């Protein structure tokens, strides 16, 4: 997968996390405290700056009280080809 596609995936996932967090009325500081991570790390995840682990995404879904699938649901529309 190209670096461009990796970035696209990170941005989509980050946007989804931010959207859910905001709908829940949580600040980044509140969610990062719940997760036990620095809010700056959560900020980088939400902005798609870093590509976080599946485990971290799982923990974020639990802290937001949503199914894991809700975090990654927007990824089905991404097309890519194996080189």
N, C-alpha and C positions, 0 to 999 in steps of 0.2 A: 504494500500500500504506500502510496506516495506521502511525502511529508505534508503536502497540501491537504490530502484527505484526512490525515491524522489530526491536523489543526481543525478541520471542519467538524470532525467528530467531537473533539474537545470543546469547541465553542458551543455546539448544540447541547451537549450534556451540561455544560456550565450554565447556559441560559435556562435550561430546564430546572436545574437545582435552584437558581436564583428565583425563578418564577414561583416555584412551590414554596420556597422559604418566605417570600414576600406575602403570598396568599395566606400563610400560616401566621403572619404578623410577627415574624422573628427577625431580629437584626443579625448581621453576620457575627457579631460578638456573642450573641446568645447561642447561635447554632454551633459556633466554633468551641465555645465553652462546653456544650453538651457532648461534642465529639472529642474533646481533649486535644484540640489542635490550635495553633495560632490563627487568629482571624486573617492574618495576611496570607496564610496558606489557603484558607477557604476562598479568599478574594481571588487568588490566582486560579483556583479550580473554576470558580464561577465565570471568570473572564476567558477561560480556555487557554491560559498561559501554560499550565502544566497538564500533563496527561496522568491522572491519578489512577491508583490501583482499583481493581474490581472490589477488593475487600473494603477500601475506603468508600467506594460508591454504595456498597451494601450498608455500611455503617451510617452514611448520610441518609439513605432511604429509611433506615430504622429511626434515626433521630427526627426525621420529618414525618414519621408515621405514615409512610406510603409504601406500596409494593415496589420492589426493585425495578420491575418492568416500567413503572411510571417515570423513573429517572432516564431510562434509555429508549423510551417508546418512539422518539423522533428519529431514531437512527435507521428505521426501515426504509426510508426514502432515499438514502445515500446509495449512489451507484458507484461501484469500483470494479476493477478487473485485476486479477492476479497476473503479474508479469511473468 
